Amino acid sequence: MLALSNLTQTLEDVFKRIFITYMDNWRRNTTAEQEALQAKVDAENFYYVILYLMVMIGMFSFIIVAILVSTVKSKIHIVKSAVKKNKKMLLEDSVGGVGS
């Protein structure tokens, strides 16, 4: 049983080394033009990442400002409504008090 597990481990190591070596050689097998193109693509991708982040931050800011404006308008409406109600009640009390 020990020999079988050693064989399995050995086969795994051999296949792993072959695969890693193949992948490393394949990755290194690029020309200068391909490397230049890849560098340009990487730079463009970085530019688009920055652009995407700017758009997302802008949308988030727009939503936050819209919520704040809505809240302030609602509070102003509530305050104005309360002031009108209080004025109306004061006028009714003063008119009602004089007539009684």
Backbone atoms as SQL, in Angstrom:
CREATE TABLE atoms (id INTEGER PRIMARY KEY, chain TEXT, resi INTEGER, resn TEXT, atom TEXT, x REAL, y REAL, z REAL);
INSERT INTO atoms VALUES
  (1, 'A', 1, 'MET', 'N', 0.823, -1.194, 0.000),
  (2, 'A', 1, 'MET', 'CA', 0.000, 0.000, 0.000),
  (3, 'A', 1, 'MET', 'C', 0.867, 1.258, 0.000),
  (4, 'A', 2, 'LEU', 'N', 1.978, 1.218, 0.699),
  (5, 'A', 2, 'LEU', 'CA', 2.891, 2.357, 0.760),
  (6, 'A', 2, 'LEU', 'C', 3.457, 2.665, -0.626),
  (7, 'A', 3, 'ALA', 'N', 3.793, 1.617, -1.379),
  (8, 'A', 3, 'ALA', 'CA', 4.345, 1.815, -2.718),
  (9, 'A', 3, 'ALA', 'C', 3.308, 2.442, -3.645),
  (10, 'A', 4, 'LEU', 'N', 2.036, 2.054, -3.490),
  (11, 'A', 4, 'LEU', 'CA', 0.968, 2.603, -4.314),
  (12, 'A', 4, 'LEU', 'C', 0.759, 4.087, -4.008),
  (13, 'A', 5, 'SER', 'N', 0.781, 4.476, -2.739),
  (14, 'A', 5, 'SER', 'CA', 0.606, 5.881, -2.394),
  (15, 'A', 5, 'SER', 'C', 1.807, 6.698, -2.878),
  (16, 'A', 6, 'ASN', 'N', 3.006, 6.122, -2.808),
  (17, 'A', 6, 'ASN', 'CA', 4.177, 6.820, -3.336),
  (18, 'A', 6, 'ASN', 'C', 4.071, 6.986, -4.840),
  (19, 'A', 7, 'LEU', 'N', 3.563, 5.965, -5.516),
  (20, 'A', 7, 'LEU', 'CA', 3.378, 6.046, -6.963),
  (21, 'A', 7, 'LEU', 'C', 2.374, 7.141, -7.308),
  (22, 'A', 8, 'THR', 'N', 1.286, 7.205, -6.576),
  (23, 'A', 8, 'THR', 'CA', 0.266, 8.229, -6.805),
  (24, 'A', 8, 'THR', 'C', 0.852, 9.623, -6.583),
  (25, 'A', 9, 'GLN', 'N', 1.594, 9.771, -5.503),
  (26, 'A', 9, 'GLN', 'CA', 2.219, 11.065, -5.211),
  (27, 'A', 9, 'GLN', 'C', 3.233, 11.437, -6.290),
  (28, 'A', 10, 'THR', 'N', 3.981, 10.458, -6.736),
  (29, 'A', 10, 'THR', 'CA', 4.984, 10.702, -7.779),
  (30, 'A', 10, 'THR', 'C', 4.311, 11.119, -9.088),
  (31, 'A', 11, 'LEU', 'N', 3.244, 10.405, -9.471),
  (32, 'A', 11, 'LEU', 'CA', 2.512, 10.762, -10.691),
  (33, 'A', 11, 'LEU', 'C', 1.925, 12.172, -10.593),
  (34, 'A', 12, 'GLU', 'N', 1.382, 12.484, -9.432),
  (35, 'A', 12, 'GLU', 'CA', 0.824, 13.826, -9.241),
  (36, 'A', 12, 'GLU', 'C', 1.911, 14.888, -9.393),
  (37, 'A', 13, 'ASP', 'N', 3.056, 14.678, -8.788),
  (38, 'A', 13, 'ASP', 'CA', 4.164, 15.629, -8.888),
  (39, 'A', 13, 'ASP', 'C', 4.651, 15.773, -10.320),
  (40, 'A', 14, 'VAL', 'N', 4.749, 14.644, -11.048),
  (41, 'A', 14, 'VAL', 'CA', 5.208, 14.678, -12.435),
  (42, 'A', 14, 'VAL', 'C', 4.236, 15.477, -13.296),
  (43, 'A', 15, 'PHE', 'N', 2.940, 15.181, -13.181),
  (44, 'A', 15, 'PHE', 'CA', 1.948, 15.899, -13.981),
  (45, 'A', 15, 'PHE', 'C', 1.919, 17.385, -13.615),
  (46, 'A', 16, 'LYS', 'N', 2.062, 17.682, -12.336),
  (47, 'A', 16, 'LYS', 'CA', 2.064, 19.077, -11.900),
  (48, 'A', 16, 'LYS', 'C', 3.263, 19.822, -12.491),
  (49, 'A', 17, 'ARG', 'N', 4.438, 19.207, -12.436),
  (50, 'A', 17, 'ARG', 'CA', 5.636, 19.845, -12.990),
  (51, 'A', 17, 'ARG', 'C', 5.505, 20.048, -14.494),
  (52, 'A', 18, 'ILE', 'N', 4.984, 19.038, -15.190),
  (53, 'A', 18, 'ILE', 'CA', 4.809, 19.145, -16.649),
  (54, 'A', 18, 'ILE', 'C', 3.848, 20.278, -16.979),
  (55, 'A', 19, 'PHE', 'N', 2.725, 20.334, -16.280),
  (56, 'A', 19, 'PHE', 'CA', 1.716, 21.357, -16.554),
  (57, 'A', 19, 'PHE', 'C', 2.254, 22.749, -16.243),
  (58, 'A', 20, 'ILE', 'N', 2.903, 22.913, -15.098),
  (59, 'A', 20, 'ILE', 'CA', 3.445, 24.223, -14.724),
  (60, 'A', 20, 'ILE', 'C', 4.520, 24.666, -15.703),
  (61, 'A', 21, 'THR', 'N', 5.382, 23.747, -16.098),
  (62, 'A', 21, 'THR', 'CA', 6.431, 24.076, -17.067),
  (63, 'A', 21, 'THR', 'C', 5.823, 24.474, -18.403),
  (64, 'A', 22, 'TYR', 'N', 4.815, 23.727, -18.843),
  (65, 'A', 22, 'TYR', 'CA', 4.151, 24.038, -20.112),
  (66, 'A', 22, 'TYR', 'C', 3.506, 25.419, -20.049),
  (67, 'A', 23, 'MET', 'N', 2.796, 25.697, -18.971),
  (68, 'A', 23, 'MET', 'CA', 2.113, 26.978, -18.855),
  (69, 'A', 23, 'MET', 'C', 3.109, 28.134, -18.765),
  (70, 'A', 24, 'ASP', 'N', 4.200, 27.956, -18.050),
  (71, 'A', 24, 'ASP', 'CA', 5.217, 29.006, -17.957),
  (72, 'A', 24, 'ASP', 'C', 5.853, 29.275, -19.321),
  (73, 'A', 25, 'ASN', 'N', 6.173, 28.211, -20.046),
  (74, 'A', 25, 'ASN', 'CA', 6.771, 28.382, -21.377),
  (75, 'A', 25, 'ASN', 'C', 5.785, 29.026, -22.344),
  (76, 'A', 26, 'TRP', 'N', 4.545, 28.652, -22.256),
  (77, 'A', 26, 'TRP', 'CA', 3.525, 29.215, -23.140),
  (78, 'A', 26, 'TRP', 'C', 3.346, 30.706, -22.848),
  (79, 'A', 27, 'ARG', 'N', 3.367, 31.071, -21.578),
  (80, 'A', 27, 'ARG', 'CA', 3.193, 32.471, -21.199),
  (81, 'A', 27, 'ARG', 'C', 4.395, 33.312, -21.643),
  (82, 'A', 28, 'ARG', 'N', 5.582, 32.767, -21.575),
  (83, 'A', 28, 'ARG', 'CA', 6.790, 33.500, -21.958),
  (84, 'A', 28, 'ARG', 'C', 6.968, 33.580, -23.475),
  (85, 'A', 29, 'ASN', 'N', 6.202, 32.796, -24.212),
  (86, 'A', 29, 'ASN', 'CA', 6.345, 32.742, -25.664),
  (87, 'A', 29, 'ASN', 'C', 5.538, 33.871, -26.303),
  (88, 'A', 30, 'THR', 'N', 5.903, 35.094, -26.019),
  (89, 'A', 30, 'THR', 'CA', 5.229, 36.246, -26.613),
  (90, 'A', 30, 'THR', 'C', 6.267, 37.127, -27.288),
  (91, 'A', 31, 'THR', 'N', 5.809, 37.833, -28.296),
  (92, 'A', 31, 'THR', 'CA', 6.708, 38.725, -29.019),
  (93, 'A', 31, 'THR', 'C', 6.653, 40.119, -28.390),
  (94, 'A', 32, 'ALA', 'N', 7.559, 40.968, -28.828),
  (95, 'A', 32, 'ALA', 'CA', 7.587, 42.340, -28.315),
  (96, 'A', 32, 'ALA', 'C', 6.309, 43.081, -28.686),
  (97, 'A', 33, 'GLU', 'N', 5.769, 42.791, -29.877),
  (98, 'A', 33, 'GLU', 'CA', 4.534, 43.439, -30.312),
  (99, 'A', 33, 'GLU', 'C', 3.366, 43.027, -29.409),
  (100, 'A', 34, 'GLN', 'N', 3.330, 41.737, -29.092),
  (101, 'A', 34, 'GLN', 'CA', 2.263, 41.258, -28.215),
  (102, 'A', 34, 'GLN', 'C', 2.379, 41.876, -26.828),
  (103, 'A', 35, 'GLU', 'N', 3.595, 42.002, -26.332),
  (104, 'A', 35, 'GLU', 'CA', 3.789, 42.610, -25.015),
  (105, 'A', 35, 'GLU', 'C', 3.403, 44.083, -25.033),
  (106, 'A', 36, 'ALA', 'N', 3.727, 44.781, -26.120),
  (107, 'A', 36, 'ALA', 'CA', 3.350, 46.193, -26.239),
  (108, 'A', 36, 'ALA', 'C', 1.838, 46.344, -26.304),
  (109, 'A', 37, 'LEU', 'N', 1.203, 45.465, -27.075),
  (110, 'A', 37, 'LEU', 'CA', -0.251, 45.494, -27.176),
  (111, 'A', 37, 'LEU', 'C', -0.883, 45.199, -25.827),
  (112, 'A', 38, 'GLN', 'N', -0.343, 44.227, -25.109),
  (113, 'A', 38, 'GLN', 'CA', -0.877, 43.887, -23.791),
  (114, 'A', 38, 'GLN', 'C', -0.713, 45.055, -22.821),
  (115, 'A', 39, 'ALA', 'N', 0.407, 45.761, -22.902),
  (116, 'A', 39, 'ALA', 'CA', 0.628, 46.928, -22.036),
  (117, 'A', 39, 'ALA', 'C', -0.397, 48.018, -22.347),
  (118, 'A', 40, 'LYS', 'N', -0.680, 48.211, -23.656),
  (119, 'A', 40, 'LYS', 'CA', -1.664, 49.217, -24.048),
  (120, 'A', 40, 'LYS', 'C', -3.058, 48.828, -23.557),
  (121, 'A', 41, 'VAL', 'N', -3.403, 47.567, -23.688),
  (122, 'A', 41, 'VAL', 'CA', -4.708, 47.087, -23.226),
  (123, 'A', 41, 'VAL', 'C', -4.824, 47.243, -21.718),
  (124, 'A', 42, 'ASP', 'N', -3.758, 46.922, -20.994),
  (125, 'A', 42, 'ASP', 'CA', -3.776, 47.083, -19.539),
  (126, 'A', 42, 'ASP', 'C', -3.982, 48.542, -19.160),
  (127, 'A', 43, 'ALA', 'N', -3.321, 49.462, -19.874),
  (128, 'A', 43, 'ALA', 'CA', -3.479, 50.890, -19.597),
  (129, 'A', 43, 'ALA', 'C', -4.907, 51.341, -19.879),
  (130, 'A', 44, 'GLU', 'N', -5.486, 50.862, -20.992),
  (131, 'A', 44, 'GLU', 'CA', -6.870, 51.223, -21.313),
  (132, 'A', 44, 'GLU', 'C', -7.828, 50.660, -20.280),
  (133, 'A', 45, 'ASN', 'N', -7.594, 49.445, -19.847),
  (134, 'A', 45, 'ASN', 'CA', -8.456, 48.854, -18.824),
  (135, 'A', 45, 'ASN', 'C', -8.406, 49.671, -17.546),
  (136, 'A', 46, 'PHE', 'N', -7.216, 50.142, -17.176),
  (137, 'A', 46, 'PHE', 'CA', -7.089, 50.963, -15.979),
  (138, 'A', 46, 'PHE', 'C', -7.846, 52.269, -16.152),
  (139, 'A', 47, 'TYR', 'N', -7.768, 52.861, -17.363),
  (140, 'A', 47, 'TYR', 'CA', -8.501, 54.088, -17.647),
  (141, 'A', 47, 'TYR', 'C', -10.004, 53.851, -17.499),
  (142, 'A', 48, 'TYR', 'N', -10.504, 52.730, -18.013),
  (143, 'A', 48, 'TYR', 'CA', -11.935, 52.440, -17.913),
  (144, 'A', 48, 'TYR', 'C', -12.343, 52.140, -16.479),
  (145, 'A', 49, 'VAL', 'N', -11.464, 51.565, -15.697),
  (146, 'A', 49, 'VAL', 'CA', -11.778, 51.327, -14.278),
  (147, 'A', 49, 'VAL', 'C', -11.954, 52.661, -13.570),
  (148, 'A', 50, 'ILE', 'N', -11.065, 53.607, -13.843),
  (149, 'A', 50, 'ILE', 'CA', -11.181, 54.933, -13.227),
  (150, 'A', 50, 'ILE', 'C', -12.467, 55.616, -13.685),
  (151, 'A', 51, 'LEU', 'N', -12.761, 55.531, -14.974),
  (152, 'A', 51, 'LEU', 'CA', -13.987, 56.123, -15.508),
  (153, 'A', 51, 'LEU', 'C', -15.218, 55.494, -14.861),
  (154, 'A', 52, 'TYR', 'N', -15.226, 54.174, -14.724),
  (155, 'A', 52, 'TYR', 'CA', -16.339, 53.473, -14.098),
  (156, 'A', 52, 'TYR', 'C', -16.524, 53.940, -12.656),
  (157, 'A', 53, 'LEU', 'N', -15.423, 54.055, -11.913),
  (158, 'A', 53, 'LEU', 'CA', -15.515, 54.499, -10.523),
  (159, 'A', 53, 'LEU', 'C', -16.050, 55.927, -10.438),
  (160, 'A', 54, 'MET', 'N', -15.626, 56.789, -11.356),
  (161, 'A', 54, 'MET', 'CA', -16.124, 58.164, -11.351),
  (162, 'A', 54, 'MET', 'C', -17.632, 58.194, -11.613),
  (163, 'A', 55, 'VAL', 'N', -18.091, 57.392, -12.542),
  (164, 'A', 55, 'VAL', 'CA', -19.523, 57.339, -12.849),
  (165, 'A', 55, 'VAL', 'C', -20.310, 56.805, -11.651),
  (166, 'A', 56, 'MET', 'N', -19.797, 55.762, -11.009),
  (167, 'A', 56, 'MET', 'CA', -20.491, 55.197, -9.855),
  (168, 'A', 56, 'MET', 'C', -20.553, 56.194, -8.694),
  (169, 'A', 57, 'ILE', 'N', -19.456, 56.900, -8.452),
  (170, 'A', 57, 'ILE', 'CA', -19.444, 57.902, -7.385),
  (171, 'A', 57, 'ILE', 'C', -20.406, 59.036, -7.720),
  (172, 'A', 58, 'GLY', 'N', -20.460, 59.444, -8.980),
  (173, 'A', 58, 'GLY', 'CA', -21.403, 60.482, -9.399),
  (174, 'A', 58, 'GLY', 'C', -22.846, 60.063, -9.206),
  (175, 'A', 59, 'MET', 'N', -23.165, 58.832, -9.584),
  (176, 'A', 59, 'MET', 'CA', -24.539, 58.343, -9.398),
  (177, 'A', 59, 'MET', 'C', -24.894, 58.268, -7.920),
  (178, 'A', 60, 'PHE', 'N', -23.969, 57.782, -7.119),
  (179, 'A', 60, 'PHE', 'CA', -24.207, 57.686, -5.681),
  (180, 'A', 60, 'PHE', 'C', -24.429, 59.077, -5.094),
  (181, 'A', 61, 'SER', 'N', -23.615, 60.039, -5.507),
  (182, 'A', 61, 'SER', 'CA', -23.754, 61.412, -5.006),
  (183, 'A', 61, 'SER', 'C', -25.099, 61.997, -5.420),
  (184, 'A', 62, 'PHE', 'N', -25.510, 61.753, -6.661),
  (185, 'A', 62, 'PHE', 'CA', -26.801, 62.256, -7.136),
  (186, 'A', 62, 'PHE', 'C', -27.947, 61.701, -6.298),
  (187, 'A', 63, 'ILE', 'N', -27.892, 60.417, -5.992),
  (188, 'A', 63, 'ILE', 'CA', -28.949, 59.792, -5.187),
  (189, 'A', 63, 'ILE', 'C', -28.960, 60.373, -3.778),
  (190, 'A', 64, 'ILE', 'N', -27.788, 60.538, -3.173),
  (191, 'A', 64, 'ILE', 'CA', -27.717, 61.092, -1.824),
  (192, 'A', 64, 'ILE', 'C', -28.256, 62.521, -1.795),
  (193, 'A', 65, 'VAL', 'N', -27.880, 63.342, -2.772),
  (194, 'A', 65, 'VAL', 'CA', -28.372, 64.724, -2.825),
  (195, 'A', 65, 'VAL', 'C', -29.882, 64.742, -3.030),
  (196, 'A', 66, 'ALA', 'N', -30.400, 63.861, -3.877),
  (197, 'A', 66, 'ALA', 'CA', -31.848, 63.807, -4.098),
  (198, 'A', 66, 'ALA', 'C', -32.578, 63.435, -2.812),
  (199, 'A', 67, 'ILE', 'N', -32.039, 62.499, -2.050),
  (200, 'A', 67, 'ILE', 'CA', -32.662, 62.111, -0.774),
  (201, 'A', 67, 'ILE', 'C', -32.624, 63.278, 0.207),
  (202, 'A', 68, 'LEU', 'N', -31.487, 63.972, 0.269),
  (203, 'A', 68, 'LEU', 'CA', -31.378, 65.109, 1.186),
  (204, 'A', 68, 'LEU', 'C', -32.339, 66.228, 0.809),
  (205, 'A', 69, 'VAL', 'N', -32.431, 66.545, -0.475),
  (206, 'A', 69, 'VAL', 'CA', -33.350, 67.599, -0.922),
  (207, 'A', 69, 'VAL', 'C', -34.786, 67.213, -0.611),
  (208, 'A', 70, 'SER', 'N', -35.134, 65.972, -0.859),
  (209, 'A', 70, 'SER', 'CA', -36.483, 65.501, -0.571),
  (210, 'A', 70, 'SER', 'C', -36.792, 65.612, 0.921),
  (211, 'A', 71, 'THR', 'N', -35.830, 65.247, 1.749),
  (212, 'A', 71, 'THR', 'CA', -36.033, 65.321, 3.196),
  (213, 'A', 71, 'THR', 'C', -36.198, 66.763, 3.649),
  (214, 'A', 72, 'VAL', 'N', -35.370, 67.651, 3.136),
  (215, 'A', 72, 'VAL', 'CA', -35.457, 69.062, 3.523),
  (216, 'A', 72, 'VAL', 'C', -36.783, 69.653, 3.071),
  (217, 'A', 73, 'LYS', 'N', -37.209, 69.359, 1.847),
  (218, 'A', 73, 'LYS', 'CA', -38.494, 69.873, 1.364),
  (219, 'A', 73, 'LYS', 'C', -39.642, 69.365, 2.227),
  (220, 'A', 74, 'SER', 'N', -39.578, 68.106, 2.612),
  (221, 'A', 74, 'SER', 'CA', -40.613, 67.530, 3.454),
  (222, 'A', 74, 'SER', 'C', -40.654, 68.228, 4.812),
  (223, 'A', 75, 'LYS', 'N', -39.472, 68.463, 5.397),
  (224, 'A', 75, 'LYS', 'CA', -39.413, 69.142, 6.698),
  (225, 'A', 75, 'LYS', 'C', -39.946, 70.568, 6.582),
  (226, 'A', 76, 'ILE', 'N', -39.576, 71.276, 5.512),
  (227, 'A', 76, 'ILE', 'CA', -40.059, 72.640, 5.319),
  (228, 'A', 76, 'ILE', 'C', -41.577, 72.640, 5.181),
  (229, 'A', 77, 'HIS', 'N', -42.115, 71.682, 4.439),
  (230, 'A', 77, 'HIS', 'CA', -43.563, 71.586, 4.263),
  (231, 'A', 77, 'HIS', 'C', -44.243, 71.325, 5.601),
  (232, 'A', 78, 'ILE', 'N', -43.687, 70.462, 6.409),
  (233, 'A', 78, 'ILE', 'CA', -44.264, 70.153, 7.725),
  (234, 'A', 78, 'ILE', 'C', -44.235, 71.391, 8.610),
  (235, 'A', 79, 'VAL', 'N', -43.130, 72.113, 8.603),
  (236, 'A', 79, 'VAL', 'CA', -43.023, 73.315, 9.431),
  (237, 'A', 79, 'VAL', 'C', -44.011, 74.379, 8.962),
  (238, 'A', 80, 'LYS', 'N', -44.100, 74.613, 7.658),
  (239, 'A', 80, 'LYS', 'CA', -45.041, 75.611, 7.139),
  (240, 'A', 80, 'LYS', 'C', -46.473, 75.229, 7.477),
  (241, 'A', 81, 'SER', 'N', -46.779, 73.945, 7.370),
  (242, 'A', 81, 'SER', 'CA', -48.116, 73.474, 7.691),
  (243, 'A', 81, 'SER', 'C', -48.427, 73.701, 9.166),
  (244, 'A', 82, 'ALA', 'N', -47.459, 73.436, 10.020),
  (245, 'A', 82, 'ALA', 'CA', -47.662, 73.636, 11.450),
  (246, 'A', 82, 'ALA', 'C', -47.824, 75.112, 11.774),
  (247, 'A', 83, 'VAL', 'N', -47.053, 75.978, 11.116),
  (248, 'A', 83, 'VAL', 'CA', -47.157, 77.414, 11.349),
  (249, 'A', 83, 'VAL', 'C', -48.536, 77.910, 10.921),
  (250, 'A', 84, 'LYS', 'N', -49.012, 77.476, 9.762),
  (251, 'A', 84, 'LYS', 'CA', -50.342, 77.879, 9.287),
  (252, 'A', 84, 'LYS', 'C', -51.424, 77.407, 10.256),
  (253, 'A', 85, 'LYS', 'N', -51.274, 76.184, 10.725),
  (254, 'A', 85, 'LYS', 'CA', -52.267, 75.625, 11.654),
  (255, 'A', 85, 'LYS', 'C', -52.267, 76.421, 12.953),
  (256, 'A', 86, 'ASN', 'N', -51.092, 76.759, 13.443),
  (257, 'A', 86, 'ASN', 'CA', -51.000, 77.524, 14.680),
  (258, 'A', 86, 'ASN', 'C', -51.574, 78.922, 14.502),
  (259, 'A', 87, 'LYS', 'N', -51.296, 79.591, 13.370),
  (260, 'A', 87, 'LYS', 'CA', -51.853, 80.913, 13.108),
  (261, 'A', 87, 'LYS', 'C', -53.376, 80.856, 13.054),
  (262, 'A', 88, 'LYS', 'N', -53.880, 79.819, 12.392),
  (263, 'A', 88, 'LYS', 'CA', -55.327, 79.661, 12.261),
  (264, 'A', 88, 'LYS', 'C', -55.958, 79.463, 13.626),
  (265, 'A', 89, 'MET', 'N', -55.323, 78.637, 14.457),
  (266, 'A', 89, 'MET', 'CA', -55.850, 78.385, 15.796),
  (267, 'A', 89, 'MET', 'C', -55.797, 79.651, 16.649),
  (268, 'A', 90, 'LEU', 'N', -54.707, 80.429, 16.522),
  (269, 'A', 90, 'LEU', 'CA', -54.598, 81.672, 17.283),
  (270, 'A', 90, 'LEU', 'C', -55.661, 82.668, 16.854),
  (271, 'A', 91, 'LEU', 'N', -55.894, 82.762, 15.543),
  (272, 'A', 91, 'LEU', 'CA', -56.927, 83.677, 15.055),
  (273, 'A', 91, 'LEU', 'C', -58.314, 83.255, 15.515),
  (274, 'A', 92, 'GLU', 'N', -58.590, 81.976, 15.484),
  (275, 'A', 92, 'GLU', 'CA', -59.896, 81.476, 15.928),
  (276, 'A', 92, 'GLU', 'C', -60.088, 81.723, 17.415),
  (277, 'A', 93, 'ASP', 'N', -59.024, 81.524, 18.192),
  (278, 'A', 93, 'ASP', 'CA', -59.132, 81.753, 19.639),
  (279, 'A', 93, 'ASP', 'C', -59.346, 83.228, 19.943),
  (280, 'A', 94, 'SER', 'N', -58.618, 84.100, 19.215),
  (281, 'A', 94, 'SER', 'CA', -58.760, 85.528, 19.484),
  (282, 'A', 94, 'SER', 'C', -60.137, 86.041, 19.036),
  (283, 'A', 95, 'VAL', 'N', -60.628, 85.517, 17.925),
  (284, 'A', 95, 'VAL', 'CA', -61.965, 85.921, 17.455),
  (285, 'A', 95, 'VAL', 'C', -63.027, 85.315, 18.339),
  (286, 'A', 96, 'GLY', 'N', -62.840, 84.070, 18.704),
  (287, 'A', 96, 'GLY', 'CA', -63.800, 83.397, 19.564),
  (288, 'A', 96, 'GLY', 'C', -63.839, 83.999, 20.962),
  (289, 'A', 97, 'GLY', 'N', -62.686, 84.438, 21.461),
  (290, 'A', 97, 'GLY', 'CA', -62.613, 85.013, 22.803),
  (291, 'A', 97, 'GLY', 'C', -63.293, 86.374, 22.862),
  (292, 'A', 98, 'VAL', 'N', -63.232, 87.132, 21.796),
  (293, 'A', 98, 'VAL', 'CA', -63.834, 88.464, 21.775),
  (294, 'A', 98, 'VAL', 'C', -65.338, 88.313, 21.710),
  (295, 'A', 99, 'GLY', 'N', -65.825, 87.362, 20.945),
  (296, 'A', 99, 'GLY', 'CA', -67.259, 87.216, 20.775),
  (297, 'A', 99, 'GLY', 'C', -67.945, 86.604, 21.970),
  (298, 'A', 100, 'SER', 'N', -67.245, 85.907, 22.850),
  (299, 'A', 100, 'SER', 'CA', -67.876, 85.235, 23.976),
  (300, 'A', 100, 'SER', 'C', -68.222, 86.136, 25.098);
